[in-house]
Structures are given as C-alpha cells and as structure tokens.
Amino acid sequence: MADIPQDGIQVLLDYPKGHGMIVSCYADMSMTGGFQWLWSRHLKNEANAIEQRLKDDRQARARFARDLEVIQHALSGPSTQRARGMAVFSAADQGLFRAFSLGVPVNDRLVLDETPYLVPLLETIHRQRRYLLVLTDSHRGRLYEAAWGHTRLLQQVEAAIPRRQKSAGELWGKQQATIARHREDHLLHYRKTLSSAIEHTWSDAPFRGLILLGEHDTLEALRATLPSALASRVVHTGPYSWARQVPKLDDKVQEVLDAARRAHDVRLIEDFERRMREHYFVVAGPQEVINALRNGQVGYPGYLLLEPDRGEMAARCTRCESLFTTIYATCPVCQGTCEKVNLWQELLLFAARHNITAHTVESHPALSQHGGVAAVLSRSEPWEPAGVESTTEAGGDSS
C-alpha cells in the first residue's frame, strides 16, 4: 500500500468552509466470519444518528444520503480488499470525492461537518514508517521494504555453497575437513555480501529499523557481520521458513510491525514520564504545546505526543492563524475573526506543514492528566540553539 503524500490531501485542506457539508468516513476493513465487513454495522449506527440530527431538514438528509451511498459503494469495491482501513470523503453537490487505502487500522467514524475531519488520516501519514526486512537462510537472502500494509522486494542475494559431506574413513575424513573449511569460507563470504547489500540499501531510504527473519543461528551470524550502527537498529529477529509464499510473509511482517509499534509507544510514554520528572526539554498541556509550536521549540529532534482525538475544540484566527484553547470570537493578537476548529486536527496539520514528527499513542494516565498532549522540545527557550541531548531512541527518529 503506497504512502499517502501530503499533497494527496491538499484538496481536502483547501475545502472552503461555508460551501456545503462534507461527509468524512473512516472504516476498519476487518471482516467477521470471513465474509462481512465490521464497518457496515458500525457505520450504519452512526448514519442513523446523523439522519436523526437532520430530521427537520429534508434537503440536508437527501444530500447526506447521496454522499453515504457514494461512500458505501467505494468501501465495497475490489480495490479495498487488501486495505486495513479506508478513508473516504464525499461532497457530491460540490463534485468532491477522495478515497485513501490505509495500511494501518482505524476506528470506524462517520462525520458530517462543514470541513473534512482529517485527524485519523493525518495520524496515518505521521505513522507511515518503512522498515528494511531481511529474509535469509544459509545461502540466499531477500531484502524488502516493509511498511504497514505491504512488502516490496528490493534485492536478492544468492551464493553457491558446497553441501555438507559425511565422513567415510580417515582419508575421506581429511577431505571432509577441507570441504567443511571451504564451505565455511563460502558461508562467510555470503554473509559479508548480504551485510554489504543491507548497508547500501539502508543508506538509500529513511528506514525506521531493521527486521531479520530466518533460522536463529544464521541470523546471529549475520548480525555479527553487520556494522555496529546497523546492528543497533535491529528491532526484531524471528524464525521464518524460506519455503513459505509471499502472502504468508506479509502476514508475518504485519505481526512484527504491530509489535514494533506497541513497543515504540511504550518507550515514548516512558521517555515522557522521565522528562516530566526531570523537567527536561518537555511541555505538557494543550496551550503549553501551542505556545512551544508557535515559538519554534519543537523542531527536530523534538516531537509531538498525542492521545487519540478527544474532540476538543479550539479557536483559530482567520487572519494571523494563531491558535487558542480558549474559544475567542476576536483574535486577542491581531483582532481578526476567529473560527472554531478541532484542536487535534490543527496540531497535526501544523506538524505536517513544518515537518515535525507527531506520535499518537493509546491513552495513558501520565499523558491524560495533561490534557492528552505533550511536546518534547528541541530547545528549552525560543532563543536557545537546538539541544541535541533531547534526541531519544523512542522519538528522535523522524524517519
């Protein structure tokens, strides 16, 4: 599943408020019993709630029904079969339709509003992470780009390795020892060749980490030949049979990536708790994070840390674009007109536009008590240079 480029959602970002309602839909493409999508039941309940809200406006109900039909048709199409989630946007009266296949799961949501609801889509964009996957046995290896929803073959490496010989007498035993040494030389040469291929491929793309699959002894020997900088980026090693077909490999990779994401989220929370205890390069709370973003304190290697969207509203000035957690009608900075916006959406949009890493994690008491949002800073004060010490294994990697 291809990454979602930011310009791919630009038409949604540019959708003018006041030009009619737009339906935003997020669907979990999992199936129950192998034949019925889970989204069909969940979204039906949300659609009923929206129709009830529009019960006194027949035209609005008719427009919503048209958009809902377009969305349901898109979700039932053959192109959705391999997606883990879908994001679909429709404003039929305005001629707008956008659908995105997602490699990460999303919660079922159906939102009718004057502007597109983009939080889950923006979270997905921020979570687009590539890993370098190496599948190997004793004499052949394959390098894949692995991401949520797809694996793509990048390179193959193969070597001719002499077969093991059984002993048959003293003379033959000496010959066997020679063959064994010859075999070990070939095995070592293969591992060095594979290690070199990994090193060159790693430098060609911003991979998040390295995944090694194969027999335990083979992987340990390969890991020993990797440069220390690469060996330290191994996020998972595990067994895998070379004989299995690619669809099975995709399933295995998905399990590994889900586990890597959960472990990564745990490290993020642990790092956040440590920073809060030490008052070290961190702010917590919606307005505190807004201030840090406005002052340029969350550039690389800083990052945002957010719980799932709470649906909290904020005020954004239409003139100077300042953002406030207090709902103002008039901007206290420039006296421009303020409009109500989704706070999480504004934070994620700001991060995307300024190339700031944003991590969404499951709700956790340490973060919840601060309004569900925090930021690791690149500088403690706006006038100070970026502090390289704020880089952490958990969040400093912006790949």
FIZAPA-519321 format. One record per residue: x negated, y, z of N, C-alpha, C in turn. Coordinates in pm, whole numbers, plus 50000, padded with zeros to 5 digits. Example, Ala and Ser with C-alpha at 12.3 -4.5 7.8 and 13.67 -1.06 7.14 Angstrom:
2
486814943150780487704955050780486804967050780487154977550708486334989450714487105000350787
***
This chain:
399
499154988250000500005000050000499125012350000499305021049905498425032549889498645042750001497565050150032497685060950129498645071550076499245078950169500145089750133499345102750133499085108650018498345121350016499215132550069498575142550130499365153550185500135160950077499545161949956500285169049850501505161049804501545148049842502705140049807503955144049884503775150749997504935155250074505105170350067504325176949979504385191549973505775196549936506455189249847507805193549807508745193449927508505184650022509325184350144508965195950236507665198850244507235210150326507775223350271507925223950139508385236250074509905237250066510625227150116512085227450105512625239550180513335248450111513765261050174514925259150270514765264350389515845263950487516985272850440518215267950457519375275550415519875272050276519215262350209519635258250075520405245150077521015242050188521785229650198521095219550287521855209450327521355199350418520575188550342519645182350412518855171350355518895159650453519015147650400519045135650483517645129450484517115127550604515815120950622516065107250684515495097050624515725083350671514405076050688514265069250802513125060450827513675046650858513115036550793513665023050805512565012950833512785004750935511934993250963512334982250865511394977750782511724968150677511604953650723511544951350854511574937650905512934931450876512944918050868514184911050839514524901550953515804899350976516264889851076516804877551005516364865951051516794853650987516244851850848515304860550807514674859250678515484864450561516664870150588517484874450474518234887550497518234893050618518974905350643518054915750707517994927450645517164938150699517744943350829516854946250922517294951751050517844965851035517314973350938517724987250924519204988650890519774978750822521154980150775522124982050892521874974951001522754976251117522464989051195521184991851217520815003451297521235016551229520965017651099521295030051029522805031851012523525020851008524985021950999525535028951123524995025551239525445032051363525115047051361523925050551313523545064651309524375072151205524675065551093525515071750991526915074551045527455065251122528775067251182528775079351275527695080951350527605092351442527555105551365526815105751253526745118051172528095121051109528765110751059530095112850999531085118151101530975113451224531845118551330531565133251356530285137051348529905150951368530465159951257530645154151138531115161751022532605159850996533335154551092534725150551067535615162151024535265174351061536095185951026535635192850898534615187350831534085193550709534055182950599535115182450520535245171850420534155172550314533795184650271532755186050169531395181350221531095184950346529825180550405529775165450417530915159250454530975144750463530745138250327531305144250223531145138750088529685139750043529025151050072527615152650035526755142550111527055140850239526295131150318526485116950264527715113650225527995100250172527205097750044527085108049957526295106449834524825104049866524305111949958522885110249994522655096650059523595092350142523445079450209523455068050107524285069150005524325058849901523005058149825522425069849795521125070349727520055063649813520065066549942519055061050032519205045950046520425041050061520645026650075520225019249949520465025249834520035019049708518515018149702517835028749747516365028749746515805018249842516425016749958515925007250058516144992750015517104990449927517424976849884516664972849758515864981749703515154979049578514004969249595513564962949485512484953049492511144958949534510944971949513509654978149547509424979049697510464976449776510334977549922509944964349987509804953649909509644940349966508414939150056507294945450017506054943950093505824955350192506724964950195506564976350287506914972150428506174977350525506524975150665507544985550710507544996850642508515007250673508755015750549509845023250549510155032250438510555045850494510175056350420510635069850450511305075050323512585078650334513355082850218514055096050249514005105350155514595118550173515495121550053516705126350082517645129049973518455141550002518515150249900519435161649897519955162149754520945153649726521405151449589521865164349523522525173049597523015185549539521875194649495520705192949557519535201049521518605193749425518985181649386518145173849295516875168749358516885167049490515665162749560515785148349605514775140449575514675126749623513195123049634512815117849749511455113049769511515100249852510725090149813510655077649888509195073649903508815069350023507445065450052507435051550116506625042550061506405029550124505335031250231505585026050349504685027850462504045014550500502765015050529502055003150573502105000950722502745010050795502885008750940504375008550974504755001751081506175001251117506665014651170507945017351150508575029451203509895025451267510375033851357511685031651416512765036751320513885029851316514995033951230515525047551276515585056951183516115070251214516875075551093517955082451119518715089151014519025103151065518505113250996518615127051044519195135750934520225143350967520815153250876520525167050931519795175050853519415188350901519145197350782518885210150812518575219750706517175218050651516305211250725514935208750681514615193950698513685188650619513315174550633512725171650771513055160050825512455155550951511225147250915510035152550944508795146850892507895140450997508295140651123507385136051229506885121751205507755111651182507215098151161506315097151038506625104650932505795104450812504435110650839504415121750912503145128150947502315119151039502975112251132502265102751217501615091851133502335087151032501805076750944500575081850869500645094050819499505099850748498285100650839498505104850964497385105851057496845092051095497675081651083497245068151121496705060251003496565066450888496005059550772494515057150795494185044950832492795041750864492355029650782491185030650726490625019550649489575012250731489554999150716488534990850777487824983050668486554980150690485814971550598485904957250651486544948750574486764934750612485784925950537485094917150611484154907750551484634893650582484914886050477485284871950488484114863750435483564854950518482354847850476482304833650531481634824850455481194812050509479684811550490479094799850481477634798950481476974804550356477694804950243477014808550118477804818050028478964822550071479734831649987480514841250076480664853250026481354863350105482164872650016483194878250075484014888150006484184900350096484084912050037484264924550108485584930750062486414934350159487714940150131487854953750199488614962450137489144974050207490454969550271490554971150402491744966650474492404978550542493704979750522494494990150587495854984250618496654991650697497984986650728498774985150599499144972650568499984970250453499274964850331497924964950329497264959750209495804956250236495284947150153493854944650146493464945549999492274950849973491824952449834490384947449823490174937949731488844932149712487904942649654486744944249718485744953949673484544947349607484094936049663482864929949612482794915349656482124907149575481884893149610480384890449608479944882249701478544878249710478494863149721477634856749642477544842149646476114837849623475724826949688474364821849675474414806649661473434801149587473314786649573472474781449689473104773849779472444768649898472264753549884471024748249902470824733649895471684726549999472204715049963473034707450055472164700550159472764697850276472044690450380471794676150333470624670450374470284656650338470174648250465470584635550455470484626450568469124619350566468584616750686467274610350698467334595850651466244591150584466154577250538464704572750541464144571150661462764566950674461834578550700460564575150738459604585450779459264594850664458954589150545458584597450431459744606450391460914600250383462084608350345462404618650452462084615350579462304624850687461484637450668460224635950622459394647750596459974656050481460434648950379461064656150267462324663450313463054656650403464274662850456463944675750531462864675450611462464687450686462124698750591461454695350481461124705550381462394711350319463334702450286464604706950228465364715650328465324711650457466034719250561465464733350572464084734350569463474747650575463854755850452463854749050338464244755750213465694760750222466544752350280467954756150296468084768250388467354768050501467414779350594466934792250529465904791150444465424803050372466524808750283467244799750214468334804250128469474810450209469784804250324470844809750409470484823650459469224825250501468774838250550468824848650438468404844450318468444853750204469884857950173470814848250181472224851450156472734861550260472424859150387472914868250492472324882250475471064883050435470454896150412471114903150293471414895350188472094901150071473474906150109474204898150187475544902250231475464914350322474484914450412474304925950501474024938650422473194937450318472894949050234474144953850161474974944450113476214948250045477154955350141477224950550265478064957050366477574971250392476264972750405475694985950434475994995850322475834991650197476095000650085477585003850072478444993850092479884996150081480365005350193479815003550312480185011950426479925026650398478835029550331478455043450305479325049950198480095041850124480895047150013482265052250054482725049150176484085052950217484115055150368485065063150417485155065950561485895054850636485235043350652485875032250722485915034850872487005030450935487155031951079486315021851156486205009651103485444999251173485214987351081484544977351135484154965551058484814953251119485434945051034486104932751075485384921051009484974911151089484274899351038485124886951063485424879350956486214867150968485454855550907485444844250977484754832350929484424823151046483484813751025483054804851132482184812551232482304808751359481644816251466480134817151446479474805751420478014805851405477574814451287478324813651178477994821751060478124836551090479184840351161479404854451193478334859751289477944851551386476904855951479475574858051407475254848951314474014850351238474074862751148475234865251087475384877151003475274889851086475924889951200475894901851285474474905251328473644894951347472264897151389471434903751279471864902251153471124908351042471604922451009472744926551065473264939951036472444950651107472294962351047471674973551119472464976451247471794980951350472444982951480473614992651469473485002751383474575012551368475835006051314475664995951227476824988851173477334978251270476414971151336476824960851431477684966851542477404979251579478174985751685479574989751640479824989551509481134993351456482044981351432481614969451470482454957551457483584958451560484824958651512485974959651602486634946251626486294936251543486924923051562486114912651487485924900951552485414889151484486384877751515486614869151417487564858351440487454847551335488034835851363487964824651269488884826851150488444821551037489314821650919488784811650819489684803750760489294793650663489214799750524488084797350456487894802750321488934797350224489444785450251490354778850156491724785450151492064793550251493394799550253493554809850143494794812150103495074821349995495234835650047495194845249956495214859449992496424863450075497664858750045498794862750130498574859450277497964847750305497654844250443496614853750500495664857950417494654867450462495314880650501496274885250422496984897550455497654896550592498274885050620498924883250750497914883950863496764877450844495724877450947495204891550969494964898750860494454912450871495454921250944496734919250916497754927350983497714925151134497554912551176497444909451319496234916551380495114915851309493874921951360494034937051373494614943351270494754957951272495724962451380496794954951400497724958351507497034957551643496224947151662495484945751788494464956851803493804960551693492814971451698493484984651734494684986951678495404999351709495775000051857496264988751911496644988652053495424991152142494304984652108493084986552188492595000952177492715006752058492305020552037493155030052121494465027452128495355035952207495015035152356494655023152402494265021552542493025029952572492045029652481490825037552502491125052452502492065056652417492435070852414493005075352548493905067452604494505071052733493455070952844492595060852843491545060252945490625072352936490275076252815489415087952797490125100752842491425101752810492205113352853492255114353005492505103153073492565103153220491215107253279490135102253222488805105853272488555120753256488895126053139488675140353114489515148953209490735144753235491575152453326490995152453467490475141153511489855140553644488645149753653487885150153543486635157853543486815172053490488055175453446488325188653386487335191453272487205181553185486145181953084486715182552943486595194052877486965195652737488365190152707489355193952784490705188952763491725199052812492855199852744494015207352792495225198252777496245200452860497435192052856498665200752876499715197552802500955205152808501205212352677502465213752635502775219552503502185233352479502425242952571501935256452545500415257152553499825249252643498365249052653497735243852524498355233652465497845228152339498025238352226499165244952222499395255352120498325266152129498035270552251497025280952270495655276352222495305263752253494005258452212493915257452060494995253451995495005252751849494865266751789495605276251845495565289951794494165295851809493445292051916492125297551942490995289751876491345279651795490325272051724489475263151812490055258051921489285249852014489445234851989490215231051887490485216751865489945212151730488865218551683488225213451562487445200851592486865194751488486075182651508484935185351606484705176651706485265163251723486495162651814487185173751834488395173451915489545166751841490645164551912491805158051851493045160351937494205158351876495475158951947495865145051995496565144552107497075132052162498545134252196499425126552131500865128752148501595115652175502595116452261503555105552274504535106252157505395096052141506425096852036507275109352052507805114151941508565126651937509675126852042509685137452122510705139152225511905147152175511815152252053512905160352001512945174352058511855178752121511835192052182511725202852074512405213852098512405224852003511415235652046510975243451949510065254551973510505266051883509885277551902510155289151817508925292251733509145294351603508055298051513508385311051444507435320251446507635333151381507545331451229508515336651157508515335451011507535345250946507005354651025506055364450971504615360451001504265359151129502865356151164502645341251193503715333351192503675318851210503195314551349503235323651446502935319851584503985309951633503565300951722504445290551774504565292151924505795290751976506045292652119506955281452170506695277152292507585267252354508855274052406508785286852435509975294552471510715298352343512025296852343512815299752223513085314852217512315321752133512485336152113513275338651985514065349251985514705353851861513765363151786512965370751863511995380151805510605376551854509655376251764508285372451799507655382751893507145378552009506505388052100505155393052050504625387051944503325391151891503475401951785504355399551685504455408851573505865414351553506795410551639508185414951631508925409451510508375399051448509065392551337510195383651387510945378051293512065369251328511545355151356512055349151463511675335451498512775325751458512385313551422513345302951392513035290851479514075282951507513895270851588513325259651501512325252751555511665241851482511405230351579511125218751522510735207151603509285208751645509035208551776507685211051828506685200851777507025188051783506095177551740505755179151592506755182451512506525184051369505555195551342505715206451414504825217951395503395214651436503235207351545501885203651590501205194451489501945184651437501375175351341501075182151207501945191351167501695198951044500445207551058500305214151172499115222351195497855213651188497915201851250496765192851247496435188551105497465185151026497225180750889496635191950804497125204150822496645215350740495235219550776494825217050900493495221450945492535209750966492895198150911492025186350916491635182751059492615183151147492425179351287493005165351307492255156551368492745143151395493865143751498494935136251474496055135451568496365120751593496455117051720496755103351758498095102851829498985094051785500245091651853500145078351927500425078552057500335066552140501675064152207501855052052259503075049052333503125057652460504335060252509504495068452629503695062452745503035071252818502215067052932502355077553042502475073353168502685083053277501645094153280500395090853250499345100953255499605112253157500195108953042500485119052941501875124852959502815116653002504205121153018504325132553117503535132253224503645142653326503175156253275502535156353158502085168953098502885172252972504105167352965504945170552851504695162052729503885151352743503675142052633502695146552528501915157052555500965161852454499735167552521498575164852461497305169952513496355171852395495235178252423494225180152319492845178852381491995170952316490575170652350489905181752271489125189952339488595202152280487205200152220486925207952119485565208352064484745219352131485415228752196484745239352272485645243252388485055245752504485855248752623486435262752619485765271952549486265285552531486175289252384487065298052335487085301252192485765306652139484995313652223483765319952176482545310852184482705298852241481565289952255481395281152132480155276452106479945267051996480585253652028480865245751923481475232551944480575224052032481185217152129480425208752222480335194552172479165190452129479015177052072479305166252175479225169652305479465159552406480915155452415481815162952349483225159152355483555147652263482595143452179482825131852093482915119252178483925110952151484065098252220484325087352120484015075252158484295063852070485785062752045486595066552145488035064752132488625074052029488235086752029488955095951944488125104651855486815105051874485995114251798485865110651653486135098151616486005093951477487185099051398486935107351300488025113351224488335105851096487715094351077487955086950953489345081150949
***
